[in-house]
Amino acid sequence: MLFEINPRRPTSEDDPANDWLEVANYGKALRHGGKLLDKLPLSLRVIRKMHEILLRNVRGRNRSPGEFRKLQVQIGADARYVPPPPERMQPCLDALEKYLNANDASYHPLVRCYIVHYQFEAIHPFLDGNGRVGRALLALMIYRWCGHYMPWLYMSPFYERHKDEYIDRLFQVSTRGDWSGWIEFCLRGTVLQARDSIRRCDQLRRLRDEFHRKVDKPSSRTARIIEELFSRPLVTVPQLSQQYQVTYPTAKADIDRLVRVRILSELPELYPKTYYAAEIMKVAYEEEEANGSTSSV
């Protein structure tokens, strides 16, 4: 989040800005893909554009961002899985695009999402970034086909926690046609991720009510600042000054007011001074473990 406030180009391969930019690109690709779906169907065009954004100035940037591969690739050092060669890949992609826009009532929309996710990863249409764009596409499919207001359900944390099983389940579909095992695995993850999202949303809703109660006689501007903290829990004085067309002292007074009631805290050693809503960050980014305890991630 600090990086998005003050972005910069990485200066070397070891620069941590590489990872920060990759995360920022993922968010941009997901948001841009959602906007494209307001006027376009789920299509190869949307997928290519998301891929181009994902790889912009990060690892894989020299591997044809936004373009389908023209070379044969293999997955795993021992070539455990070999995707379709380029001359066979385009017919596979055409069939995938057709299915994306078919009215297939044979399966629940959520099951269709996981069928397509397997097919996309199996086709492996890009030289790099297939996993990233595939997970972003999955979030958009669930959002569109399951009638969500926003792409609320993210499977990436579940897939990352169970990475070996995720890869094995994909491989078992390819080698044994084990669709049942793959779908069961994904639906198990859906339950866990949905419960986690509901828990966090409930906590954030209670926190929002608490924040508004903490401020004595809030102005309309103060109330809006509190609401916006739940979208971006980091703020600076210049940012608020520009956003609300008020003077620097007025914006500073608004922030000081929220600091006094412990809604905001200052992050040390940053210029310009940056403030964050620690309780929002805790709810949003602390991971609940199986035993009910939490750990920071």
Sine and cosine of phi, psi and omega as CSV:
sin_phi,cos_phi,sin_psi,cos_psi,sin_omega,cos_omega
0.00,0.00,-0.63,0.77,0.08,-1.00
-0.89,0.46,-0.62,0.79,0.01,-1.00
-0.90,0.44,-0.63,0.78,0.00,-1.00
-0.94,0.35,-0.49,0.87,0.09,-1.00
-0.93,0.37,-0.63,0.78,-0.04,-1.00
-0.70,-0.71,0.95,0.30,-0.08,-1.00
-0.94,0.33,0.44,-0.90,0.07,-1.00
-0.48,-0.88,0.37,-0.93,0.04,-1.00
-0.98,0.21,0.66,-0.75,0.09,-1.00
-0.86,0.51,0.58,-0.81,-0.03,-1.00
-0.99,-0.16,-0.22,0.98,0.03,-1.00
-0.36,-0.93,0.13,-0.99,0.02,-1.00
-0.93,0.37,-0.42,0.91,-0.01,-1.00
-1.00,0.00,-0.09,1.00,-0.03,-1.00
-0.90,0.43,0.81,-0.58,0.02,-1.00
-0.87,0.48,-0.28,0.96,0.05,-1.00
-0.87,0.48,-0.37,0.93,0.07,-1.00
-0.86,0.51,-0.73,0.68,0.00,-1.00
-0.93,0.37,-0.65,0.76,-0.01,-1.00
-0.89,0.46,-0.68,0.74,-0.01,-1.00
-0.92,0.39,-0.58,0.82,0.02,-1.00
-0.90,0.44,-0.68,0.74,0.04,-1.00
-0.91,0.42,-0.68,0.73,0.02,-1.00
-0.88,0.47,-0.65,0.76,0.02,-1.00
-0.89,0.46,-0.62,0.78,0.00,-1.00
-0.88,0.48,-0.72,0.70,0.03,-1.00
-0.88,0.47,-0.67,0.74,0.02,-1.00
-0.90,0.44,-0.67,0.74,-0.02,-1.00
-0.90,0.44,-0.66,0.75,-0.01,-1.00
-0.91,0.40,-0.69,0.72,0.01,-1.00
-0.91,0.41,-0.67,0.75,-0.01,-1.00
-0.92,0.40,-0.65,0.76,0.04,-1.00
-0.88,0.48,-0.65,0.76,0.04,-1.00
-0.89,0.46,-0.65,0.76,0.03,-1.00
-0.91,0.41,-0.64,0.77,0.02,-1.00
-0.88,0.47,-0.57,0.82,-0.02,-1.00
-0.94,0.34,-0.22,0.98,0.10,-1.00
-0.94,0.34,-0.38,0.93,-0.04,-1.00
-0.77,-0.64,-0.15,0.99,-0.01,-1.00
-0.79,-0.62,0.43,-0.90,0.13,-0.99
-0.97,0.23,0.25,-0.97,0.17,-0.99
-0.86,0.51,0.85,-0.52,-0.17,-0.99
-0.44,-0.90,0.19,-0.98,0.07,-1.00
-0.89,0.45,-0.53,0.85,0.03,-1.00
-0.88,0.47,-0.70,0.71,0.03,-1.00
-0.90,0.44,-0.68,0.73,-0.01,-1.00
-0.89,0.46,-0.69,0.72,0.00,-1.00
-0.89,0.45,-0.65,0.76,0.00,-1.00
-0.91,0.40,-0.67,0.74,0.05,-1.00
-0.88,0.48,-0.65,0.76,0.02,-1.00
-0.90,0.45,-0.66,0.75,0.00,-1.00
-0.88,0.47,-0.65,0.76,0.01,-1.00
-0.94,0.34,-0.66,0.75,-0.02,-1.00
-0.86,0.51,-0.62,0.78,-0.10,-0.99
-0.99,-0.11,0.13,0.99,-0.06,-1.00
-0.92,0.38,0.94,-0.35,0.07,-1.00
0.90,0.43,0.40,0.92,0.05,-1.00
-0.79,-0.61,-0.10,-1.00,0.00,-1.00
-0.83,0.56,0.71,-0.70,-0.06,-1.00
1.00,-0.07,-0.02,1.00,-0.05,-1.00
-0.91,0.42,-0.35,0.94,0.02,-1.00
-0.99,-0.13,0.22,0.97,-0.06,-1.00
-0.88,-0.47,0.79,0.61,0.13,-0.99
0.85,0.53,0.87,0.50,0.05,-1.00
-0.85,0.53,0.73,-0.69,0.04,-1.00
0.98,0.18,0.09,1.00,-0.02,-1.00
-0.82,-0.57,0.67,-0.75,0.06,-1.00
-0.94,0.33,0.53,-0.85,-0.11,-0.99
-0.92,0.38,0.49,-0.87,0.07,-1.00
-0.89,-0.46,0.18,0.98,-0.03,-1.00
-0.83,-0.56,0.41,-0.91,0.12,-0.99
-0.97,0.23,0.64,-0.77,0.05,-1.00
-0.77,-0.64,0.23,-0.97,0.08,-1.00
-0.66,-0.75,0.41,-0.91,-0.02,-1.00
-0.91,-0.41,0.81,-0.59,-0.05,-1.00
1.00,-0.06,0.59,-0.81,-0.03,-1.00
-0.87,0.49,-0.48,0.88,-0.01,-1.00
-0.99,-0.14,0.31,0.95,-0.01,-1.00
0.81,0.59,0.72,0.69,-0.02,-1.00
-0.85,0.52,-0.61,0.79,0.05,-1.00
-0.73,-0.68,0.72,-0.69,0.02,-1.00
-0.87,-0.48,0.94,-0.35,0.00,-1.00
-0.92,0.39,0.15,-0.99,-0.01,-1.00
-0.85,0.52,0.61,-0.79,0.10,-1.00
-0.91,0.40,0.35,-0.94,-0.09,-1.00
-0.79,0.61,-0.63,0.78,-0.05,-1.00
-0.94,0.33,-0.34,0.94,0.06,-1.00
-0.99,-0.15,-0.22,0.97,-0.11,-0.99
-0.95,0.30,-0.68,0.74,-0.07,-1.00
-0.88,0.48,-0.68,0.73,0.10,-1.00
-0.86,0.51,-0.58,0.81,0.05,-1.00
-0.90,0.43,-0.68,0.74,0.01,-1.00
-0.92,0.40,-0.62,0.78,0.03,-1.00
-0.89,0.46,-0.66,0.75,0.03,-1.00
-0.92,0.40,-0.61,0.80,0.03,-1.00
-0.90,0.44,-0.71,0.70,0.01,-1.00
-0.89,0.46,-0.63,0.77,0.03,-1.00
-0.89,0.46,-0.67,0.74,0.00,-1.00
-0.93,0.36,-0.55,0.84,0.04,-1.00
-0.84,0.54,-0.50,0.87,-0.08,-1.00
-0.91,-0.41,0.27,0.96,0.06,-1.00
-1.00,0.03,0.48,-0.87,0.07,-1.00
-1.00,-0.05,0.98,0.21,-0.05,-1.00
-1.00,-0.06,0.96,-0.26,-0.01,-1.00
-1.00,-0.02,0.11,0.99,-0.04,-1.00
-0.94,0.34,-0.46,0.89,-0.07,-1.00
-0.78,-0.63,0.44,-0.90,0.15,-0.99
-0.86,0.50,0.60,-0.80,-0.01,-1.00
-0.79,0.61,-0.59,0.81,0.00,-1.00
-0.92,0.40,-0.64,0.77,0.04,-1.00
-0.91,0.42,-0.64,0.77,0.06,-1.00
-0.85,0.53,-0.65,0.76,0.01,-1.00
-0.84,0.54,-0.68,0.73,-0.04,-1.00
-0.97,0.24,-0.49,0.87,0.13,-0.99
-0.89,0.46,-0.74,0.68,-0.01,-1.00
-0.91,0.41,-0.63,0.77,-0.01,-1.00
-0.86,0.51,-0.70,0.72,0.07,-1.00
-0.86,0.51,-0.75,0.66,-0.08,-1.00
-0.86,0.50,-0.66,0.75,0.00,-1.00
-0.89,0.45,-0.73,0.68,-0.03,-1.00
-0.92,0.39,-0.54,0.84,0.02,-1.00
-0.94,0.35,-0.62,0.78,0.05,-1.00
-0.93,0.37,-0.61,0.79,0.07,-1.00
0.80,0.60,0.89,0.45,-0.24,-0.97
-0.98,0.21,-0.20,0.98,-0.05,-1.00
-0.92,-0.39,0.38,-0.93,0.05,-1.00
-0.94,0.35,-0.49,0.87,0.00,-1.00
-0.46,-0.89,0.38,-0.92,0.09,-1.00
0.99,0.13,0.23,0.97,-0.02,-1.00
-0.90,0.45,-0.63,0.77,0.00,-1.00
-0.90,0.44,-0.70,0.72,-0.03,-1.00
-0.90,0.43,-0.76,0.65,-0.04,-1.00
-0.94,0.33,-0.53,0.85,0.03,-1.00
-0.91,0.42,-0.64,0.77,0.02,-1.00
-0.95,0.32,-0.59,0.81,0.07,-1.00
-0.91,0.42,-0.67,0.74,0.04,-1.00
-0.88,0.47,-0.64,0.77,0.01,-1.00
-0.87,0.49,-0.70,0.71,0.02,-1.00
-0.87,0.49,-0.63,0.78,0.00,-1.00
-0.95,0.32,-0.60,0.80,0.04,-1.00
-0.90,0.44,-0.71,0.70,0.01,-1.00
-0.88,0.48,-0.67,0.74,0.03,-1.00
-0.86,0.51,-0.73,0.69,-0.08,-1.00
-0.97,0.25,-0.77,0.64,-0.14,-0.99
-0.98,0.20,-0.41,0.91,-0.02,-1.00
-0.99,-0.16,0.09,1.00,0.12,-0.99
0.94,0.35,0.54,0.84,0.03,-1.00
-0.98,0.21,0.44,-0.90,0.05,-1.00
-0.94,0.33,-0.58,0.82,0.07,-1.00
-0.61,-0.79,0.23,-0.97,0.06,-1.00
-0.95,0.30,0.99,0.17,-0.11,-0.99
-0.98,0.20,-0.54,0.84,-0.15,-0.99
-1.00,-0.07,0.91,-0.42,0.04,-1.00
-0.92,-0.40,0.86,-0.51,-0.01,-1.00
-1.00,0.01,-0.20,0.98,-0.08,-1.00
-0.81,0.59,-0.71,0.70,0.00,-1.00
-0.86,0.51,-0.64,0.77,0.02,-1.00
-0.91,0.40,-0.72,0.69,0.01,-1.00
-0.88,0.47,-0.59,0.81,-0.01,-1.00
-0.94,0.34,-0.64,0.77,0.01,-1.00
-0.92,0.39,-0.47,0.88,-0.03,-1.00
-0.86,-0.51,0.73,0.68,-0.15,-0.99
-0.86,0.51,-0.70,0.72,-0.03,-1.00
-0.90,0.44,-0.68,0.74,0.01,-1.00
-0.93,0.38,-0.62,0.79,0.04,-1.00
-0.84,0.54,-0.75,0.66,-0.01,-1.00
-0.92,0.40,-0.66,0.75,0.00,-1.00
-0.90,0.43,-0.64,0.77,0.00,-1.00
-0.91,0.42,-0.66,0.75,0.08,-1.00
-0.86,0.51,-0.71,0.70,-0.05,-1.00
-0.91,0.42,-0.59,0.81,-0.01,-1.00
-0.93,0.36,-0.48,0.88,0.11,-0.99
-0.91,0.41,-0.69,0.72,-0.04,-1.00
-0.92,0.40,-0.63,0.78,-0.14,-0.99
-1.00,-0.09,-0.48,0.88,-0.09,-1.00
-0.81,-0.59,-0.05,1.00,-0.05,-1.00
0.93,0.36,0.49,0.87,-0.07,-1.00
-0.99,0.13,0.95,0.31,0.02,-1.00
-0.93,0.36,-0.60,0.80,-0.04,-1.00
-0.88,0.48,-0.68,0.73,0.01,-1.00
-0.90,0.44,-0.65,0.76,0.01,-1.00
-0.92,0.40,-0.75,0.67,-0.02,-1.00
-0.91,0.42,-0.66,0.75,0.03,-1.00
-0.87,0.50,-0.69,0.72,0.03,-1.00
-0.86,0.51,-0.72,0.69,-0.02,-1.00
-0.92,0.38,-0.63,0.78,0.00,-1.00
-0.94,0.35,-0.56,0.83,0.10,-0.99
-0.88,0.48,-0.68,0.73,0.05,-1.00
-0.91,0.41,-0.58,0.81,0.03,-1.00
-0.86,0.50,-0.71,0.71,0.00,-1.00
-0.87,0.50,-0.73,0.69,-0.04,-1.00
-0.91,0.41,-0.70,0.72,-0.04,-1.00
-0.94,0.35,-0.60,0.80,0.02,-1.00
-0.92,0.40,-0.68,0.73,0.05,-1.00
-0.88,0.48,-0.66,0.75,0.00,-1.00
-0.90,0.44,-0.68,0.74,0.01,-1.00
-0.90,0.43,-0.68,0.74,0.01,-1.00
-0.89,0.45,-0.68,0.73,0.02,-1.00
-0.86,0.51,-0.72,0.69,-0.02,-1.00
-0.92,0.39,-0.66,0.75,0.01,-1.00
-0.89,0.46,-0.66,0.75,0.04,-1.00
-0.88,0.47,-0.69,0.73,0.00,-1.00
-0.91,0.42,-0.65,0.76,0.00,-1.00
-0.92,0.39,-0.61,0.80,0.03,-1.00
-0.90,0.44,-0.69,0.72,0.04,-1.00
-0.90,0.44,-0.62,0.79,-0.01,-1.00
-0.92,0.40,-0.64,0.77,0.03,-1.00
-0.88,0.48,-0.71,0.71,0.03,-1.00
-0.88,0.47,-0.64,0.77,0.00,-1.00
-0.91,0.42,-0.67,0.74,0.00,-1.00
-0.87,0.49,-0.71,0.71,-0.01,-1.00
-0.90,0.43,-0.56,0.83,0.02,-1.00
-0.95,0.33,-0.49,0.87,-0.05,-1.00
-0.92,0.39,-0.51,0.86,-0.10,-1.00
-1.00,0.03,0.88,-0.48,0.00,-1.00
-0.98,0.21,0.83,-0.56,0.01,-1.00
0.79,0.62,0.88,0.47,-0.03,-1.00
-0.93,0.36,0.59,-0.81,0.12,-0.99
-0.99,0.16,0.21,-0.98,0.03,-1.00
-0.89,0.46,-0.55,0.83,0.00,-1.00
-0.93,0.36,-0.69,0.72,0.02,-1.00
-0.87,0.49,-0.67,0.74,0.02,-1.00
-0.88,0.47,-0.65,0.76,0.01,-1.00
-0.92,0.38,-0.62,0.78,0.02,-1.00
-0.87,0.49,-0.70,0.72,0.02,-1.00
-0.87,0.49,-0.72,0.70,0.00,-1.00
-0.86,0.51,-0.66,0.75,-0.07,-1.00
-0.96,0.29,-0.34,0.94,0.07,-1.00
-0.88,0.47,-0.42,0.91,-0.02,-1.00
-0.99,0.16,-0.15,0.99,0.16,-0.99
-0.98,-0.19,-0.62,0.79,0.03,-1.00
-0.61,-0.79,0.99,-0.16,-0.13,-0.99
-0.99,0.16,0.29,0.96,0.09,-1.00
-0.86,-0.52,0.69,-0.73,0.01,-1.00
-0.64,-0.77,0.42,-0.91,0.16,-0.99
-0.79,-0.61,0.35,-0.94,0.01,-1.00
-0.89,0.45,-0.76,0.65,0.02,-1.00
-0.84,0.54,-0.61,0.79,0.01,-1.00
-0.88,0.48,-0.75,0.67,0.00,-1.00
-0.92,0.39,-0.61,0.79,0.01,-1.00
-0.86,0.51,-0.70,0.71,0.00,-1.00
-0.95,0.32,-0.67,0.75,-0.07,-1.00
-0.90,0.44,-0.63,0.77,-0.08,-1.00
-0.97,-0.26,0.10,1.00,0.06,-1.00
0.83,0.56,0.73,0.68,0.05,-1.00
-0.83,-0.56,0.22,-0.97,-0.01,-1.00
-0.95,0.32,0.29,-0.96,0.04,-1.00
-0.85,0.52,-0.75,0.67,0.01,-1.00
-0.86,0.51,-0.59,0.81,0.01,-1.00
-0.92,0.39,-0.70,0.72,0.03,-1.00
-0.90,0.44,-0.63,0.77,0.02,-1.00
-0.90,0.43,-0.62,0.79,0.01,-1.00
-0.91,0.42,-0.62,0.79,0.05,-1.00
-0.88,0.47,-0.71,0.71,-0.01,-1.00
-0.92,0.39,-0.69,0.73,0.01,-1.00
-0.85,0.53,-0.58,0.81,0.00,-1.00
-0.90,0.43,-0.64,0.76,0.01,-1.00
-0.97,0.25,-0.47,0.88,0.09,-1.00
-0.92,0.39,-0.67,0.74,-0.05,-1.00
-0.87,0.49,-0.57,0.82,0.00,-1.00
-1.00,-0.09,0.21,0.98,0.12,-0.99
0.90,0.43,0.53,0.85,0.18,-0.98
-0.99,0.10,-0.64,0.77,0.03,-1.00
-0.91,-0.41,0.49,-0.87,0.13,-0.99
-0.73,-0.68,0.52,-0.86,0.00,-1.00
-0.99,0.13,0.70,-0.71,0.15,-0.99
-0.99,0.11,0.79,-0.61,-0.10,-1.00
-0.95,0.30,0.45,-0.89,0.18,-0.98
0.86,0.50,0.61,0.79,0.06,-1.00
-0.82,-0.57,0.60,-0.80,0.08,-1.00
-0.73,-0.68,0.75,-0.66,-0.09,1.00
-0.90,0.43,0.31,-0.95,0.00,-1.00
-0.81,0.59,0.73,-0.69,-0.07,-1.00
-0.83,-0.56,0.68,-0.74,-0.06,-1.00
-0.86,-0.51,0.52,-0.86,-0.03,-1.00
-0.65,-0.76,0.43,-0.90,0.04,-1.00
-1.00,-0.06,1.00,-0.09,-0.13,-0.99
-0.87,0.49,-0.63,0.78,-0.05,-1.00
-0.93,0.37,-0.58,0.82,0.07,-1.00
-0.91,0.41,-0.70,0.72,0.00,-1.00
-0.87,0.50,-0.65,0.76,-0.01,-1.00
-0.89,0.46,-0.72,0.70,0.00,-1.00
-0.90,0.43,-0.67,0.74,-0.11,-0.99
-0.96,0.29,-0.57,0.82,-0.21,-0.98
-0.86,-0.51,0.00,1.00,0.06,-1.00
-1.00,0.06,0.72,-0.69,-0.07,-1.00
-1.00,-0.10,0.75,-0.66,0.05,-1.00
-1.00,0.06,0.80,-0.60,-0.02,-1.00
-1.00,0.00,0.15,-0.99,-0.11,-0.99
-0.87,0.50,-0.51,0.86,-0.03,-1.00
-1.00,0.10,0.07,1.00,0.04,-1.00
1.00,-0.08,-0.19,0.98,0.06,-1.00
-0.99,0.17,0.08,-1.00,-0.04,-1.00
-0.80,-0.59,0.37,-0.93,0.06,-1.00
-0.58,-0.81,0.54,-0.84,0.01,-1.00
-0.98,0.21,0.64,-0.77,0.01,-1.00
-0.80,-0.60,0.00,0.00,0.00,0.00
